[in-house]
Amino acid sequence: MGQELIRRRTVLSLIGAAATGATLTGTAAAAPTKARKTGPLSVVYIEVNNHSMLNAGKYVLTGAGEQVFDIAVIFAANINYDGTKAYLHFNENVQNVLDNVATQVRPLQQKGIKVLLSILGNHQGAGFANFPNQAAANAFAQELADAVNRYGLDGIDFDDEYAEYGVNGTGQPNASSFFYLVSALRQKLPNKLITLYDIGPSAERLSYNGQSIANTFNYAWNPYYGTWSVPRGPSAKSRLSPAAVHINSTSASTTASLATRTVNEGYGVFLTYNLGSVNSSSYISGFTKKLYGRNTIYTG
């Protein structure tokens, strides 16, 4: 999944980046109050098939030593299909993180980092956009809420890729499915984060019957690394990341340009992907200098 995803999302466009200060909304599981840096929120996806979630907590800014990353995303759980209905599935690596939240997640939350679970299609025909009715959407929302509550996570990230709508006799995307799913999840998780990776049929269907779930999301971000594109989702710039960076793969010049544009245009989030175990402080400093005016230190 990793290399295919990197190819899909990495576009070599030398376009700028942008964002300013934003307030992190939602509540971390038993997280202490931490002093926060001034500037955009930094989000990082970690492919747990290959890397440890703990990498997200190993980078701090020079000076007061605030954490570089505000949100870390476990990539990724799946929406699967059993021949009758969609269900939430964890591969062995995601399950390992969840079974070991005391050592893999809590240390991040104790540093003030929110930890989300990304949900991704799995080539089985089930997706967020083809629940046949409101009851089915509500049932899957309950599975998501149960996972967040069971493991003490800070929310859910929706990534509508690789569903392969229509296979295994599943339906095509419909107008109401994602609306019902997100609305139900917000009711079940009123104080948690719900975020949108702006891709796929679901992201194209944020309104239904005259109502919109766009502002139900806490944050939304551009899915194509190395590019600038304002995502669908919340109306406030403080909750959007038009910039997207693949760590150590997007060029340093593009990364710096995207970060500069984020600040200059007043956006409040900066998205990064695929943080590994190697010391990437030099690369990360390339965007933290633009976002926060400070370099990054690797704490190991």
C-alpha positions in Angstrom: 0.0 0.0 0.0 2.8 2.4 0.9 4.6 2.9 -2.5 1.3 3.0 -4.5 0.0 5.7 -2.1 3.2 7.7 -2.4 3.0 7.6 -6.2 -0.6 8.6 -6.1 -0.2 11.5 -3.8 3.2 12.9 -4.7 3.0 15.5 -7.5 6.2 17.4 -8.4 4.7 20.9 -8.4 6.8 23.8 -7.2 4.0 25.8 -5.8 4.0 27.7 -2.5 2.6 26.9 0.9 0.6 28.8 3.6 -0.9 29.2 7.2 -1.1 31.1 10.5 -2.1 30.5 14.0 -4.9 28.0 14.8 -6.5 26.6 17.9 -6.5 22.9 18.3 -10.1 21.7 19.0 -11.2 18.5 20.4 -10.1 16.8 23.7 -7.1 14.5 24.1 -7.5 11.4 26.2 -6.2 12.5 29.7 -3.7 14.8 28.0 -2.2 17.4 30.3 -2.3 21.1 29.3 0.8 22.0 27.3 2.1 25.3 26.2 1.5 25.6 22.4 3.5 27.3 19.8 2.2 30.2 17.9 1.4 29.4 14.2 -0.3 26.7 12.2 -1.0 23.2 13.5 1.3 20.6 12.1 -0.2 17.2 11.2 1.7 14.0 10.5 0.6 10.7 9.1 2.6 7.7 10.1 2.4 4.4 8.2 2.4 2.0 11.0 3.0 -1.0 8.7 6.6 0.4 8.6 7.1 3.0 11.3 6.4 3.7 15.0 3.8 6.2 16.2 6.4 7.3 18.7 8.3 9.1 16.0 5.7 11.9 16.1 6.9 12.9 19.6 10.6 13.0 18.8 10.7 16.5 17.3 10.7 19.8 19.3 11.3 23.4 18.4 14.3 25.3 19.5 13.7 27.7 22.3 10.9 26.6 24.6 10.9 23.0 23.2 7.3 22.8 22.1 6.3 19.7 20.1 6.5 20.2 16.3 3.5 18.0 15.6 0.1 18.7 17.1 -1.8 15.8 15.5 -0.5 12.4 14.6 -2.5 10.0 12.5 -2.4 6.3 12.7 -2.4 5.1 9.0 -4.5 3.2 8.5 -7.5 1.1 9.6 -9.9 -0.1 6.9 -13.5 -0.2 5.9 -14.1 -3.8 4.8 -17.0 -5.7 3.5 -18.3 -9.1 4.7 -20.7 -9.8 1.8 -23.5 -8.1 3.6 -22.3 -5.0 5.4 -19.3 -2.8 5.9 -17.2 -3.2 9.0 -14.2 -1.7 10.7 -11.0 -3.7 10.2 -7.5 -3.4 11.7 -4.5 -5.1 10.1 -2.0 -6.7 12.4 0.2 -3.5 12.6 -2.7 -1.2 13.4 -4.0 -3.7 15.9 -0.6 -3.8 17.5 -0.7 -0.1 18.0 -4.1 -0.2 19.5 -3.3 -3.2 21.8 -0.3 -1.2 23.0 -1.8 2.3 23.4 -0.1 2.6 26.8 3.3 2.6 25.1 2.4 3.7 21.5 -0.2 6.4 22.0 -0.3 7.7 25.6 3.2 9.0 25.5 2.2 11.2 22.5 -1.0 12.4 24.2 1.0 13.2 27.4 3.1 15.5 25.2 -0.1 17.3 24.0 -0.3 15.5 20.6 -3.7 14.4 19.5 -3.8 10.9 18.0 -6.3 10.1 15.3 -7.2 6.8 13.5 -7.3 7.1 9.7 -10.0 4.9 8.0 -9.2 3.8 4.4 -10.9 1.7 1.7 -9.6 -1.8 1.2 -10.5 -2.8 -2.4 -13.6 -4.7 -1.3 -16.4 -2.3 -2.5 -17.2 -0.9 0.9 -16.7 2.9 1.3 -18.0 5.9 3.1 -20.1 6.9 0.1 -22.2 3.8 -0.5 -24.0 2.9 2.7 -27.5 1.8 1.4 -29.4 3.6 4.1 -29.1 5.8 7.3 -29.2 2.8 9.6 -26.1 1.2 7.9 -24.2 4.5 8.1 -25.1 4.8 11.8 -24.0 1.3 12.5 -20.5 1.9 11.0 -20.3 5.3 12.9 -20.9 3.3 16.1 -18.0 1.0 15.3 -15.8 4.0 14.8 -17.0 5.7 18.0 -16.5 2.4 19.9 -12.9 2.2 18.7 -12.1 5.8 19.7 -13.6 5.3 23.1 -12.1 1.8 23.7 -8.6 2.8 22.9 -8.7 6.4 24.2 -8.0 8.0 20.8 -8.7 11.6 19.9 -10.8 11.1 16.8 -11.2 9.8 13.3 -9.8 10.8 9.9 -11.7 9.9 6.7 -9.7 8.9 3.6 -11.9 7.7 0.8 -9.4 5.8 -1.4 -9.2 2.2 -2.6 -12.8 1.4 -1.9 -13.4 0.1 -5.5 -17.1 0.9 -5.3 -19.2 -1.7 -7.1 -17.0 -4.7 -6.6 -18.5 -7.7 -4.7 -22.0 -6.5 -5.6 -21.6 -3.3 -3.6 -23.4 -0.1 -4.6 -22.1 3.0 -6.3 -21.6 6.2 -4.3 -24.9 7.9 -3.3 -25.8 11.3 -2.2 -26.8 10.6 1.5 -24.2 8.0 2.7 -21.3 10.2 3.8 -23.7 12.9 5.2 -25.4 10.3 7.4 -22.1 8.7 8.5 -20.3 12.0 9.5 -23.5 13.4 11.2 -23.9 10.2 13.2 -20.3 10.1 14.2 -20.4 13.7 15.4 -23.4 12.9 17.6 -21.5 10.0 19.1 -18.2 11.9 19.5 -19.2 15.5 20.2 -15.8 16.4 21.7 -13.4 14.5 19.5 -11.7 15.4 16.2 -13.2 14.4 12.9 -11.0 15.3 9.9 -11.2 15.0 6.1 -8.5 13.9 3.7 -10.1 15.6 0.7 -10.2 12.9 -1.8 -12.7 10.4 -3.4 -16.5 10.3 -3.9 -17.2 11.1 -0.2 -15.4 14.4 -0.3 -17.5 15.3 -3.3 -20.7 14.7 -1.4 -20.6 16.9 1.7 -24.2 18.2 1.3 -27.5 16.4 1.3 -31.1 17.5 1.3 -30.1 21.2 1.7 -27.7 20.5 4.6 -23.9 20.4 4.7 -21.4 18.5 6.9 -18.5 20.7 5.8 -18.2 22.5 9.1 -18.8 19.3 11.0 -15.1 18.5 10.3 -12.6 20.0 12.6 -10.0 20.1 9.9 -9.5 19.2 6.2 -6.4 18.9 4.1 -5.1 18.6 0.6 -4.2 14.9 -0.3 -1.6 15.5 -3.0 1.9 15.8 -1.6 4.1 18.5 -3.1 1.2 20.6 -4.1 -1.1 23.5 -3.0 -4.8 23.0 -3.2 -7.5 24.5 -0.9 -9.5 21.5 0.4 -13.2 21.1 0.7 -14.4 21.1 4.3 -14.7 23.8 7.0 -15.2 27.4 5.9 -12.5 28.9 8.2 -9.0 29.1 6.9 -7.7 28.2 10.4 -9.1 24.7 9.9 -7.6 24.0 6.4 -4.3 22.8 5.0 -3.9 23.6 1.3 -0.3 22.5 1.6 0.8 18.8 1.7 4.3 17.5 2.1 5.8 14.0 1.9 8.6 14.1 4.4 12.1 13.6 2.8 10.5 13.2 -0.6 8.9 16.5 -1.4 11.8 18.8 -2.3 13.2 21.1 0.3 12.5 24.1 -1.8 8.9 23.1 -2.4 8.4 22.4 1.2 9.7 25.8 2.3 7.6 27.5 -0.4 4.5 25.7 0.8 5.1 26.6 4.4 5.7 30.2 3.5 2.5 30.4 1.5 0.6 28.8 4.4 1.7 31.6 6.7 1.3 34.4 4.1 -2.2 33.4 3.1 -3.5 32.8 6.7 -4.1 29.1 6.7 -4.0 27.3 10.0 -2.9 23.8 9.3 0.2 22.2 7.6 0.0 18.5 6.5 2.9 16.1 6.4 3.1 12.4 5.6 5.2 9.3 6.3 7.4 10.2 9.2 9.9 7.4 9.6 12.5 6.5 12.2 15.5 8.3 10.7 16.5 11.7 12.1 14.6 14.1 9.8 15.2 17.3 11.8 17.1 19.0 9.0 14.2 18.5 6.6 11.6 19.3 9.2 13.4 22.5 10.1 12.8 23.6 6.5 9.2 24.1 7.2 9.3 24.9 10.9 11.5 27.9 10.2 8.8 29.2 7.9 5.8 28.3 10.1 7.2 29.2 13.5 10.5 31.0 12.9 12.5 28.2 14.6 14.5 25.2 13.8 13.7 21.6 14.8 15.6 19.4 17.2 15.4 15.6 17.2 15.2 14.2 20.7 15.8 10.5 19.7 
